[in-house]
């Protein structure tokens, strides 16, 4: 990317909570314009978003239905691309950037034009003392993985989350955008894996800090130890387990260390459901159904039961 990139912002909303307006204001302190693209399609939410965007100076795009994360991102990225922007910072509706995030992201991307995405050094608001750790190939064990905290800028990262990440729009065009049939979970992972397979790089800027709430994690005390299970809903678990199989078939098979990580992570999710969470039968059934959906090639939106 040439010096002085034109950077815009995008945040996808779906039933945003009452704190969203404050988070949107923080996003606008980092980057302008910010496009709010709403998947809620309900009058009450739309009225609230229209008022917030008008007051704060954000732009609002209203989808007539929930088109999914990938399709919403593609639509907003396309708008900015057509206006001549060269990069986009994407946010989740429950994320708050800290001052200096945009500067740190753009500085690291500008230093190497191969970088398709530069992720942030985020922390989970549900676990304030825990910092994000980023997946990368193990330096010694072939086919295995390691996860590293961003105490300094990180290179050769496998994937980053959407929120707080800077996306190079020329690479986005080259790759054909985000994978819309995945609908929600692992949309960011699939994009990063595809970018790496095409010869691009993924990095993390240590000074780009973001407060983020990932899922519905909550502490559970067992055997004198505090555990933090995800408490995902059956619907989201079905998406997650389905999309893991779909991504494996699309591009994940090229990266054995990612496969190893996903097997370990899936086992962790199932173990936590069995030992620490409620509604076990429905959640385990969703994991099994999602895996079967993936094996059968089922794509798109899953109807809520």
CORDADA-V449569 format. One record per run of one state. SS is the DSSP state (h for helix, s for strand, l for the rest). FROM is the first residue (numbers start at 0). TO is the last residue. If there is no record, write none. Layout:
BEGIN
ss,from,to
SS,FROM,TO
SS,FROM,TO
END
This chain:
BEGIN
ss,from,to
l,0,5
s,6,12
l,13,18
h,19,29
l,30,32
s,33,37
l,38,41
h,42,55
l,56,57
s,58,61
l,62,67
h,68,81
l,82,85
s,86,91
l,92,93
s,94,96
l,97,99
h,100,109
l,110,113
s,114,123
l,124,129
s,130,130
l,131,131
s,132,136
l,137,143
s,144,148
l,149,152
s,153,153
l,154,163
s,164,167
h,168,174
l,175,178
h,179,181
l,182,185
h,186,196
l,197,199
s,200,211
l,212,216
s,217,221
l,222,223
s,224,228
l,229,232
h,233,249
l,250,250
h,251,253
l,254,254
h,255,275
l,276,278
h,279,294
l,295,304
END
